[in-house]
């Protein structure tokens, strides 16, 4: 994937998801990391709310799944890889 071809907001979301995974010590970047990062942005939150869902609930569910992911420390946590 060519990161430079993404929109600025998409790049910010991916970078935020990577940082979240790194902070949590997760060796893999998952859709839940990306969900949380996207919900930090106003537009995705608004779209979720307009679709009739509560963004806060969606975020809480994603964060709960993140707490159950395996963790590593040291260099392995420095650069999470994308999950399949």
N, CA, C and O atoms as CSV, one atom per row, in Angstrom:
chain,resi,resn,atom,element,x,y,z
A,1,UNK,N,N,0.847,-1.172,0.000
A,1,UNK,CA,C,0.000,0.000,0.000
A,1,UNK,C,C,0.894,1.238,0.000
A,1,UNK,O,O,1.832,1.336,0.791
A,2,UNK,N,N,0.599,2.167,-0.882
A,2,UNK,CA,C,1.341,3.418,-0.959
A,2,UNK,C,C,0.690,4.420,-0.013
A,2,UNK,O,O,-0.356,4.995,-0.315
A,3,UNK,N,N,1.327,4.615,1.135
A,3,UNK,CA,C,0.806,5.489,2.182
A,3,UNK,C,C,0.565,6.904,1.651
A,3,UNK,O,O,-0.372,7.575,2.084
A,4,UNK,N,N,1.398,7.356,0.724
A,4,UNK,CA,C,1.293,8.718,0.194
A,4,UNK,C,C,0.046,8.924,-0.671
A,4,UNK,O,O,-0.358,10.062,-0.910
A,5,UNK,N,N,-0.557,7.846,-1.136
A,5,UNK,CA,C,-1.754,7.976,-1.979
A,5,UNK,C,C,-3.027,8.116,-1.146
A,5,UNK,O,O,-4.095,8.397,-1.691
A,6,UNK,N,N,-2.924,7.926,0.152
A,6,UNK,CA,C,-4.080,8.084,1.033
A,6,UNK,C,C,-4.361,9.567,1.261
A,6,UNK,O,O,-3.465,10.400,1.129
A,7,UNK,N,N,-5.596,9.891,1.600
A,7,UNK,CA,C,-5.912,11.269,1.971
A,7,UNK,C,C,-5.205,11.604,3.271
A,7,UNK,O,O,-4.777,10.710,4.000
A,8,UNK,N,N,-5.084,12.883,3.560
A,8,UNK,CA,C,-4.426,13.321,4.786
A,8,UNK,C,C,-5.123,12.735,6.016
A,8,UNK,O,O,-4.458,12.256,6.934
A,9,UNK,N,N,-6.443,12.770,6.037
A,9,UNK,CA,C,-7.186,12.234,7.185
A,9,UNK,C,C,-6.991,10.723,7.313
A,9,UNK,O,O,-6.912,10.202,8.426
A,10,UNK,N,N,-6.912,10.021,6.188
A,10,UNK,CA,C,-6.650,8.578,6.226
A,10,UNK,C,C,-5.249,8.307,6.758
A,10,UNK,O,O,-5.051,7.391,7.556
A,11,UNK,N,N,-4.276,9.102,6.316
A,11,UNK,CA,C,-2.911,8.961,6.819
A,11,UNK,C,C,-2.870,9.193,8.326
A,11,UNK,O,O,-2.188,8.469,9.053
A,12,UNK,N,N,-3.598,10.202,8.791
A,12,UNK,CA,C,-3.651,10.493,10.226
A,12,UNK,C,C,-4.272,9.330,10.992
A,12,UNK,O,O,-3.802,8.979,12.074
A,13,UNK,N,N,-5.318,8.733,10.444
A,13,UNK,CA,C,-5.974,7.603,11.110
A,13,UNK,C,C,-5.044,6.399,11.190
A,13,UNK,O,O,-4.956,5.756,12.235
A,14,UNK,N,N,-4.353,6.089,10.105
A,14,UNK,CA,C,-3.419,4.954,10.113
A,14,UNK,C,C,-2.282,5.224,11.089
A,14,UNK,O,O,-1.901,4.337,11.853
A,15,UNK,N,N,-1.737,6.434,11.073
A,15,UNK,CA,C,-0.659,6.781,12.003
A,15,UNK,C,C,-1.146,6.704,13.448
A,15,UNK,O,O,-0.423,6.229,14.324
A,16,UNK,N,N,-2.362,7.166,13.696
A,16,UNK,CA,C,-2.928,7.083,15.043
A,16,UNK,C,C,-3.130,5.648,15.486
A,16,UNK,O,O,-2.889,5.316,16.647
A,17,UNK,N,N,-3.569,4.796,14.574
A,17,UNK,CA,C,-3.755,3.375,14.885
A,17,UNK,C,C,-2.415,2.716,15.193
A,17,UNK,O,O,-2.319,1.910,16.118
A,18,UNK,N,N,-1.376,3.055,14.421
A,18,UNK,CA,C,-0.042,2.507,14.677
A,18,UNK,C,C,0.470,2.953,16.040
A,18,UNK,O,O,1.043,2.155,16.782
A,19,UNK,N,N,0.266,4.218,16.371
A,19,UNK,CA,C,0.719,4.737,17.661
A,19,UNK,C,C,-0.040,4.065,18.809
A,19,UNK,O,O,0.550,3.745,19.841
A,20,UNK,N,N,-1.325,3.857,18.633
A,20,UNK,CA,C,-2.126,3.179,19.652
A,20,UNK,C,C,-1.614,1.760,19.879
A,20,UNK,O,O,-1.458,1.328,21.021
A,21,UNK,N,N,-1.355,1.042,18.800
A,21,UNK,CA,C,-0.824,-0.320,18.917
A,21,UNK,C,C,0.535,-0.307,19.608
A,21,UNK,O,O,0.809,-1.156,20.457
A,22,UNK,N,N,1.382,0.649,19.250
A,22,UNK,CA,C,2.708,0.742,19.867
A,22,UNK,C,C,2.591,1.027,21.363
A,22,UNK,O,O,3.267,0.390,22.170
A,23,UNK,N,N,1.738,1.982,21.736
A,23,UNK,CA,C,1.566,2.333,23.154
A,23,UNK,C,C,1.050,1.157,23.971
A,23,UNK,O,O,1.428,0.987,25.131
A,24,UNK,N,N,0.191,0.352,23.371
A,24,UNK,CA,C,-0.375,-0.803,24.071
A,24,UNK,C,C,0.536,-2.022,24.010
A,24,UNK,O,O,0.256,-3.036,24.650
A,25,UNK,N,N,1.622,-1.935,23.248
A,25,UNK,CA,C,2.538,-3.064,23.120
A,25,UNK,C,C,1.992,-4.182,22.256
A,25,UNK,O,O,2.411,-5.332,22.388
A,26,UNK,N,N,1.059,-3.856,21.372
A,26,UNK,CA,C,0.480,-4.871,20.487
A,26,UNK,C,C,1.379,-5.073,19.273
A,26,UNK,O,O,1.728,-4.106,18.596
A,27,UNK,N,N,1.759,-6.318,18.990
A,27,UNK,CA,C,2.647,-6.566,17.852
A,27,UNK,C,C,1.951,-6.439,16.502
A,27,UNK,O,O,2.611,-6.294,15.473
A,28,UNK,N,N,0.613,-6.493,16.502
A,28,UNK,CA,C,-0.143,-6.380,15.255
A,28,UNK,C,C,-1.103,-5.202,15.315
A,28,UNK,O,O,-1.692,-4.904,16.354
A,29,UNK,N,N,-1.242,-4.550,14.185
A,29,UNK,CA,C,-2.202,-3.474,14.018
A,29,UNK,C,C,-3.503,-4.100,13.521
A,29,UNK,O,O,-3.520,-4.738,12.468
A,30,UNK,N,N,-4.588,-3.922,14.266
A,30,UNK,CA,C,-5.854,-4.562,13.912
A,30,UNK,C,C,-6.903,-3.524,13.516
A,30,UNK,O,O,-6.685,-2.318,13.631
A,31,UNK,N,N,-8.034,-4.021,13.052
A,31,UNK,CA,C,-9.138,-3.131,12.702
A,31,UNK,C,C,-9.637,-2.374,13.924
A,31,UNK,O,O,-10.186,-1.281,13.783
A,32,UNK,N,N,-9.460,-2.924,15.111
A,32,UNK,CA,C,-9.900,-2.209,16.312
A,32,UNK,C,C,-9.005,-1.005,16.601
A,32,UNK,O,O,-9.493,0.020,17.077
A,33,UNK,N,N,-7.707,-1.111,16.322
A,33,UNK,CA,C,-6.825,0.055,16.449
A,33,UNK,C,C,-7.294,1.153,15.493
A,33,UNK,O,O,-7.366,2.326,15.860
A,34,UNK,N,N,-7.608,0.751,14.272
A,34,UNK,CA,C,-8.050,1.722,13.272
A,34,UNK,C,C,-9.419,2.305,13.636
A,34,UNK,O,O,-9.657,3.494,13.424
A,35,UNK,N,N,-10.305,1.493,14.174
A,35,UNK,CA,C,-11.619,1.988,14.598
A,35,UNK,C,C,-11.471,3.076,15.646
A,35,UNK,O,O,-12.089,4.135,15.537
A,36,UNK,N,N,-10.651,2.819,16.664
A,36,UNK,CA,C,-10.445,3.808,17.726
A,36,UNK,C,C,-9.828,5.079,17.145
A,36,UNK,O,O,-10.255,6.186,17.473
A,37,UNK,N,N,-8.821,4.918,16.281
A,37,UNK,CA,C,-8.170,6.089,15.681
A,37,UNK,C,C,-9.146,6.884,14.813
A,37,UNK,O,O,-9.137,8.115,14.844
A,38,UNK,N,N,-9.980,6.200,14.047
A,38,UNK,CA,C,-10.962,6.899,13.217
A,38,UNK,C,C,-11.977,7.651,14.071
A,38,UNK,O,O,-12.380,8.763,13.732
A,39,UNK,N,N,-12.387,7.044,15.174
A,39,UNK,CA,C,-13.384,7.684,16.029
A,39,UNK,C,C,-12.810,8.856,16.815
A,39,UNK,O,O,-13.548,9.571,17.493
A,40,UNK,N,N,-11.490,9.058,16.726
A,40,UNK,CA,C,-10.880,10.268,17.274
A,40,UNK,C,C,-11.114,11.460,16.343
A,40,UNK,O,O,-10.935,12.612,16.739
A,41,UNK,N,N,-11.512,11.171,15.111
A,41,UNK,CA,C,-11.756,12.219,14.122
A,41,UNK,C,C,-13.245,12.566,14.087
A,41,UNK,O,O,-14.104,11.705,14.278
A,42,UNK,N,N,-13.525,13.822,13.842
A,42,UNK,CA,C,-14.909,14.296,13.878
A,42,UNK,C,C,-15.792,13.685,12.786
A,42,UNK,O,O,-16.909,13.256,13.077
A,43,UNK,N,N,-15.319,13.636,11.547
A,43,UNK,CA,C,-16.159,13.149,10.450
A,43,UNK,C,C,-16.603,11.699,10.640
A,43,UNK,O,O,-17.797,11.422,10.524
A,44,UNK,N,N,-15.692,10.761,10.928
A,44,UNK,CA,C,-16.161,9.382,11.141
A,44,UNK,C,C,-17.145,9.264,12.315
A,44,UNK,O,O,-18.117,8.512,12.243
A,45,UNK,N,N,-16.884,10.018,13.397
A,45,UNK,CA,C,-17.815,10.009,14.540
A,45,UNK,C,C,-19.197,10.479,14.102
A,45,UNK,O,O,-20.207,9.870,14.456
A,46,UNK,N,N,-19.239,11.560,13.336
A,46,UNK,CA,C,-20.505,12.112,12.860
A,46,UNK,C,C,-21.232,11.116,11.961
A,46,UNK,O,O,-22.443,10.937,12.084
A,47,UNK,N,N,-20.499,10.471,11.062
A,47,UNK,CA,C,-21.118,9.495,10.158
A,47,UNK,C,C,-21.700,8.312,10.920
A,47,UNK,O,O,-22.781,7.826,10.588
A,48,UNK,N,N,-20.987,7.849,11.937
A,48,UNK,CA,C,-21.487,6.742,12.759
A,48,UNK,C,C,-22.777,7.164,13.460
A,48,UNK,O,O,-23.752,6.413,13.483
A,49,UNK,N,N,-22.776,8.361,14.026
A,49,UNK,CA,C,-23.966,8.862,14.725
A,49,UNK,C,C,-25.140,9.030,13.751
A,49,UNK,O,O,-26.275,8.690,14.085
A,50,UNK,N,N,-24.876,9.544,12.571
A,50,UNK,CA,C,-25.945,9.735,11.582
A,50,UNK,C,C,-26.495,8.407,11.083
A,50,UNK,O,O,-27.640,8.335,10.637
A,51,UNK,N,N,-25.691,7.368,11.156
A,51,UNK,CA,C,-26.153,6.034,10.757
A,51,UNK,C,C,-26.986,5.385,11.862
A,51,UNK,O,O,-27.468,4.263,11.710
A,52,UNK,N,N,-27.150,6.102,12.974
A,52,UNK,CA,C,-28.006,5.612,14.042
A,52,UNK,C,C,-27.298,4.821,15.126
A,52,UNK,O,O,-27.943,4.126,15.910
A,53,UNK,N,N,-25.982,4.919,15.177
A,53,UNK,CA,C,-25.214,4.201,16.195
A,53,UNK,C,C,-24.543,5.206,17.123
A,53,UNK,O,O,-24.364,6.373,16.775
A,54,UNK,N,N,-24.181,4.735,18.297
A,54,UNK,CA,C,-23.460,5.595,19.236
A,54,UNK,C,C,-21.962,5.364,19.065
A,54,UNK,O,O,-21.465,4.260,19.289
A,55,UNK,N,N,-21.251,6.414,18.666
A,55,UNK,CA,C,-19.807,6.315,18.451
A,55,UNK,C,C,-19.094,5.915,19.742
A,55,UNK,O,O,-18.123,5.159,19.705
A,56,UNK,N,N,-19.565,6.411,20.868
A,56,UNK,CA,C,-18.936,6.079,22.150
A,56,UNK,C,C,-19.049,4.585,22.444
A,56,UNK,O,O,-18.113,3.980,22.966
A,57,UNK,N,N,-20.192,3.992,22.110
A,57,UNK,CA,C,-20.364,2.552,22.323
A,57,UNK,C,C,-19.457,1.749,21.403
A,57,UNK,O,O,-18.835,0.775,21.829
A,58,UNK,N,N,-19.384,2.156,20.142
A,58,UNK,CA,C,-18.523,1.476,19.177
A,58,UNK,C,C,-17.066,1.547,19.619
A,58,UNK,O,O,-16.333,0.561,19.539
A,59,UNK,N,N,-16.660,2.715,20.082
A,59,UNK,CA,C,-15.284,2.895,20.559
A,59,UNK,C,C,-15.022,2.022,21.786
A,59,UNK,O,O,-13.976,1.378,21.874
A,60,UNK,N,N,-15.955,1.995,22.725
A,60,UNK,CA,C,-15.785,1.189,23.937
A,60,UNK,C,C,-15.651,-0.296,23.601
A,60,UNK,O,O,-14.850,-1.003,24.213
A,61,UNK,N,N,-16.431,-0.764,22.634
A,61,UNK,CA,C,-16.338,-2.168,22.214
A,61,UNK,C,C,-14.972,-2.462,21.601
A,61,UNK,O,O,-14.370,-3.496,21.890
A,62,UNK,N,N,-14.485,-1.561,20.760
A,62,UNK,CA,C,-13.166,-1.745,20.137
A,62,UNK,C,C,-12.068,-1.714,21.192
A,62,UNK,O,O,-11.141,-2.523,21.145
A,63,UNK,N,N,-12.161,-0.789,22.140
A,63,UNK,CA,C,-11.153,-0.698,23.200
A,63,UNK,C,C,-11.161,-1.951,24.075
A,63,UNK,O,O,-10.104,-2.399,24.519
A,64,UNK,N,N,-12.333,-2.516,24.326
A,64,UNK,CA,C,-12.417,-3.749,25.116
A,64,UNK,C,C,-11.700,-4.887,24.399
A,64,UNK,O,O,-10.990,-5.668,25.032
A,65,UNK,N,N,-11.880,-4.987,23.084
A,65,UNK,CA,C,-11.176,-6.031,22.321
A,65,UNK,C,C,-9.670,-5.782,22.322
A,65,UNK,O,O,-8.888,-6.732,22.352
A,66,UNK,N,N,-9.258,-4.520,22.289
A,66,UNK,CA,C,-7.824,-4.206,22.315
A,66,UNK,C,C,-7.181,-4.677,23.614
A,66,UNK,O,O,-6.035,-5.125,23.617
A,67,UNK,N,N,-7.914,-4.575,24.710
A,67,UNK,CA,C,-7.359,-5.006,26.008
A,67,UNK,C,C,-7.088,-6.504,26.042
A,67,UNK,O,O,-6.295,-6.970,26.860
A,68,UNK,N,N,-7.735,-7.261,25.165
A,68,UNK,CA,C,-7.552,-8.715,25.139
A,68,UNK,C,C,-6.485,-9.174,24.156
A,68,UNK,O,O,-6.213,-10.371,24.059
A,69,UNK,N,N,-5.879,-8.246,23.429
A,69,UNK,CA,C,-4.853,-8.622,22.456
A,69,UNK,C,C,-3.537,-8.955,23.148
A,69,UNK,O,O,-3.261,-8.446,24.235
A,70,UNK,N,N,-2.719,-9.811,22.522
A,70,UNK,CA,C,-1.401,-10.102,23.079
A,70,UNK,C,C,-0.528,-8.846,23.064
A,70,UNK,O,O,-0.698,-7.964,22.222
A,71,UNK,N,N,0.396,-8.786,23.999
A,71,UNK,CA,C,1.322,-7.662,24.066
A,71,UNK,C,C,2.756,-8.170,24.071
A,71,UNK,O,O,3.037,-9.305,24.454
A,72,UNK,N,N,3.647,-7.302,23.638
A,72,UNK,CA,C,5.081,-7.573,23.672
A,72,UNK,C,C,5.764,-6.325,24.206
A,72,UNK,O,O,5.156,-5.259,24.294
A,73,UNK,N,N,7.030,-6.469,24.558
A,73,UNK,CA,C,7.789,-5.305,25.006
A,73,UNK,C,C,9.111,-5.258,24.255
A,73,UNK,O,O,9.474,-6.199,23.549
A,74,UNK,N,N,9.811,-4.166,24.416
A,74,UNK,CA,C,11.101,-4.017,23.751
A,74,UNK,C,C,10.944,-3.637,22.295
A,74,UNK,O,O,9.968,-2.993,21.911
A,75,UNK,N,N,11.917,-4.041,21.481
A,75,UNK,CA,C,11.940,-3.669,20.064
A,75,UNK,C,C,10.748,-4.219,19.287
A,75,UNK,O,O,10.322,-3.619,18.300
A,76,UNK,N,N,10.213,-5.345,19.720
A,76,UNK,CA,C,9.090,-5.959,19.001
A,76,UNK,C,C,7.858,-5.063,19.016
A,76,UNK,O,O,7.033,-5.128,18.105
A,77,UNK,N,N,7.727,-4.227,20.043
A,77,UNK,CA,C,6.563,-3.345,20.151
A,77,UNK,C,C,6.767,-2.031,19.404
A,77,UNK,O,O,5.826,-1.250,19.263
A,78,UNK,N,N,7.976,-1.781,18.928
A,78,UNK,CA,C,8.293,-0.497,18.309
A,78,UNK,C,C,7.581,-0.281,16.981
A,78,UNK,O,O,7.215,0.850,16.662
A,79,UNK,N,N,7.375,-1.338,16.201
A,79,UNK,CA,C,6.750,-1.195,14.886
A,79,UNK,C,C,5.719,-2.298,14.672
A,79,UNK,O,O,6.049,-3.349,14.122
A,80,UNK,N,N,4.469,-2.073,15.100
A,80,UNK,CA,C,3.435,-3.098,14.888
A,80,UNK,C,C,3.224,-3.354,13.399
A,80,UNK,O,O,3.307,-2.437,12.582
A,81,UNK,N,N,2.952,-4.604,13.060
A,81,UNK,CA,C,2.684,-4.943,11.659
A,81,UNK,C,C,1.182,-5.114,11.475
A,81,UNK,O,O,0.461,-5.434,12.420
A,82,UNK,N,N,0.726,-4.899,10.263
A,82,UNK,CA,C,-0.698,-5.028,9.960
A,82,UNK,C,C,-1.115,-6.482,10.056
A,82,UNK,O,O,-0.397,-7.374,9.604
A,83,UNK,N,N,-2.275,-6.718,10.644
A,83,UNK,CA,C,-2.790,-8.084,10.720
A,83,UNK,C,C,-3.389,-8.466,9.380
A,83,UNK,O,O,-3.714,-7.609,8.558
A,84,UNK,N,N,-3.527,-9.765,9.175
A,84,UNK,CA,C,-4.058,-10.259,7.890
A,84,UNK,C,C,-5.552,-10.101,7.816
A,84,UNK,O,O,-6.162,-10.463,6.810
